[in-house]
Amino acid sequence: MAASRVLPSLACPSSSRLAVRSTALSLHQLTHLGDQTQWRPIQLNAATAFKVRYEEETTRTTIVPDISHEAFDTKRLRDFDLSGGVYIVTGGARGLGLCLAEALAEAGGKVHCLDILPHPDDAWYTAQSRAVPFGGSLHYHQVNVTDQPALEDLVARIAEDRCRLDGLIAAAGKQMVKPSLDHTVADAQWLMSINYTGVFASATAAARQMLRYKSRGSICLIASMSGLVANKGLTCPVYNSSKAAVIQLARNLAMEWGRVREDGSGGIRVNCISPGHILTPMVMADFERQPGLKELWQKENMLGRLSTPREYRGAAVFLLSRASSFMTGANLVIDGGHTAW
């Protein structure tokens, strides 16, 4: 005797087991349940797990939704889950880029770190091993982001491996501390070629593959609060200008690539992160050259301290995940309140 199975609504359940109408089923219809005298998990669709009980004497089955944490899953804050995705981080050999790459890997992503260095820092290998238990992975490639043909070829090969590219963090950059009157045109061109043109080339190389595979990915450009204000105690006019250009670039790329096209491509989001002062080797070198600079910068923000690279991990995962699905063309300023007063 067969009957249809009626399942209750899962909205606002009051307990982990809800009584539902039993259905009379023949024994041969229940053979796929294994040991029918025990509670058994069974997947009735891709989204919901149920427990099924067979009552031997009445040949009736009771079906109840299993909404316990273990059955439903699975992952907390699943909108931040990057499992199965392919991501690229430029400037990923060390420093902030490596820290952000590790965060993506810990969220489950397959992360390719690109950098001009022949080999990454020792810290990169440590991060690579730490990513394994989370289901993610780190991979290293040497490339110069100002070499557009080489960059395009590498990004295409990375995307071709899984026929997808889900995200990019463009974190490669340099700094030059020098008064404007001492800057040469060559100085300015060199710095802009990395901080702006290299970011532009990275974003377009990634977008080309996202459009090709209809990935609808997310791109995060690392700018700086220095693109919004001049830094007290530190003279770096070209650096600051390059970061302002990156912020404007994100808005324009977001406008150009955001709409989904008739062929299903597009839907690419582009945002910026503008960090405040970060305790990195580059910044520590500035402190050595200019005594009192650290104390000045600490007083300039509302928290009275400088940041560490780890404090930007969450923002990076947020911007590359579904958690920020309606966010594009934005500049996420994380500066301890420096630009807020």
Long-range contacts (C-beta under 8 A, 24 or more apart in sequence): 1-25, 1-26, 2-26, 2-29, 5-63, 7-44, 7-50, 7-63, 7-65, 8-65, 10-48, 10-65, 10-67, 13-65, 13-67, 16-66, 16-67, 16-68, 17-51, 17-64, 17-65, 17-66, 18-64, 18-65, 19-62, 19-64, 20-62, 20-63, 20-64, 20-65, 22-55, 22-60, 22-61, 22-62, 22-63, 23-60, 23-61, 23-63, 24-58, 24-59, 24-60, 24-61, 25-59, 25-60, 25-61, 26-59, 27-59, 30-54, 30-61, 41-66, 41-71, 48-72, 77-323, 79-321, 79-322, 79-323, 79-325, 80-107, 80-317, 80-318, 80-321, 80-322, 80-323, 81-107, 81-108, 81-321, 82-107, 82-108, 82-109, 82-136, 82-166, 82-167, 82-317, 82-320, 82-321, 83-107, 83-108, 83-109, 83-135, 83-136, 84-108, 85-109, 85-110, 85-164, 85-166, 85-167, 86-110, 86-112, 86-158, 86-159, 86-161, 86-162, 86-164, 86-165, 86-166, 86-167, 87-111, 87-112, 87-165, 87-166, 87-167, 87-168, 87-169, 87-320, 88-112, 88-114, 88-155, 88-158, 88-165, 88-167, 88-168, 88-169, 88-202, 88-206, 89-113, 89-114, 89-168, 89-169, 89-171, 90-114, 90-115, 90-145, 90-168, 90-169, 90-170, 90-171, 90-172, 90-198, 90-199, 90-202, 91-115, 91-170, 91-171, 91-172, 91-173, 91-222, 92-120, 92-124, 92-140, 92-171, 93-117, 93-119, 93-120, 93-121, 93-124, 93-140, 94-120, 94-121, 94-123, 94-124, 95-280, 95-281, 95-282, 95-309, 96-171, 96-222, 96-275, 96-278, 96-280, 96-309, 96-312, 97-169, 97-171, 97-172, 97-222, 98-123, 98-124, 98-127, 99-309, 99-310, 99-312, 99-313, 100-169, 100-171, 100-309, 100-312, 100-313, 100-316, 101-127, 101-138, 101-169, 102-127, 102-130, 102-131, 102-138, 102-313, 103-313, 103-314, 103-316, 103-317, 104-136, 104-167, 104-169, 104-316, 104-317, 104-320, 105-131, 105-134, 105-136, 105-137, 105-138, 106-130, 106-131, 106-134, 106-136, 107-134, 107-136, 107-317, 107-321, 108-134, 108-135, 108-136, 109-136, 109-166, 109-167, 109-320, 110-136, 110-137, 110-139, 110-162, 111-136, 111-137, 111-138, 111-139, 112-139, 112-140, 112-141, 112-158, 113-138, 113-139, 113-140, 113-141, 114-141, 114-142, 114-143, 114-145, 114-151, 114-154, 114-172, 114-202, 115-140, 115-141, 115-142, 115-143, 115-172, 116-142, 116-143, 116-144, 116-145, 116-172, 117-142, 118-142, 145-170, 145-172, 145-194, 145-198, 145-199, 145-201, 145-202, 146-193, 146-194, 146-197, 146-198, 146-201, 148-201, 148-205, 151-201, 151-202, 151-205, 152-201, 152-205, 152-208, 155-202, 155-205, 155-206, 155-208, 155-209, 156-205, 156-208, 156-209, 158-209, 159-209, 159-210, 159-212, 159-213, 163-213, 164-213, 164-215, 165-206, 165-209, 165-210, 165-213, 165-215, 165-217, 166-210, 166-215, 166-217, 166-218, 166-320, 167-206, 167-217, 167-218, 167-219, 167-220, 167-320, 168-202, 168-203, 168-206, 168-217, 168-218, 168-219, 168-220, 169-220, 169-222, 169-316, 169-320, 170-198, 170-199, 170-202, 170-203, 170-219, 170-220, 170-221, 170-222, 171-222, 172-198, 172-199, 172-202, 173-198, 173-199, 173-222, 173-242, 174-239, 175-236, 175-239, 175-282, 176-236, 176-238, 176-239, 177-234, 177-235, 177-236, 177-239, 177-286, 177-289, 178-235, 178-236, 179-235, 180-235, 180-237, 180-238, 183-237, 183-238, 187-238, 188-238, 191-238, 191-239, 191-242, 192-238, 192-241, 192-242, 192-245, 195-239, 195-242, 195-243, 195-245, 195-246, 196-242, 196-245, 196-246, 196-249, 199-246, 199-249, 200-249, 203-249, 203-253, 203-270, 207-253, 207-257, 207-268, 210-265, 210-268, 211-257, 211-265, 211-266, 211-268, 212-265, 214-263, 214-264, 214-265, 216-260, 216-266, 216-267, 216-268, 217-268, 217-269, 218-268, 218-269, 218-270, 218-271, 218-319, 218-320, 218-321, 218-324, 219-250, 219-253, 219-268, 219-269, 219-270, 219-271, 220-270, 220-271, 220-272, 220-273, 220-316, 220-319, 220-320, 221-246, 221-247, 221-249, 221-250, 221-270, 221-271, 221-272, 221-273, 222-246, 222-272, 222-273, 222-275, 223-247, 223-250, 223-272, 223-273, 223-274, 223-331, 224-274, 224-275, 225-274, 225-275, 225-276, 225-333, 225-335, 225-338, 225-339, 227-274, 228-274, 228-333, 228-339, 229-338, 229-339, 232-296, 232-297, 232-300, 233-290, 233-292, 233-293, 233-296, 233-297, 234-286, 234-290, 234-293, 243-274, 246-272, 247-272, 247-274, 247-331, 250-329, 250-330, 250-331, 251-329, 254-328, 254-329, 255-329, 258-328, 258-329, 269-319, 269-324, 269-325, 269-327, 269-328, 270-328, 270-329, 271-319, 271-324, 271-327, 271-328, 271-329, 271-330, 271-331, 271-332, 272-330, 272-331, 272-332, 273-312, 273-315, 273-316, 273-319, 273-331, 273-332, 273-334, 274-331, 274-332, 274-333, 274-334, 274-335, 275-307, 275-312, 275-334, 275-335, 276-301, 276-306, 276-307, 276-333, 276-334, 276-335, 276-336, 276-338, 277-301, 277-306, 277-307, 277-335, 277-338, 278-306, 278-307, 278-308, 278-309, 278-312, 279-306, 279-307, 279-308, 279-309, 280-309, 300-338, 301-335, 301-336, 301-337, 301-338, 302-336, 302-337, 302-338, 302-340, 302-341, 303-336, 303-337, 305-336, 306-336, 307-334, 307-335, 307-336
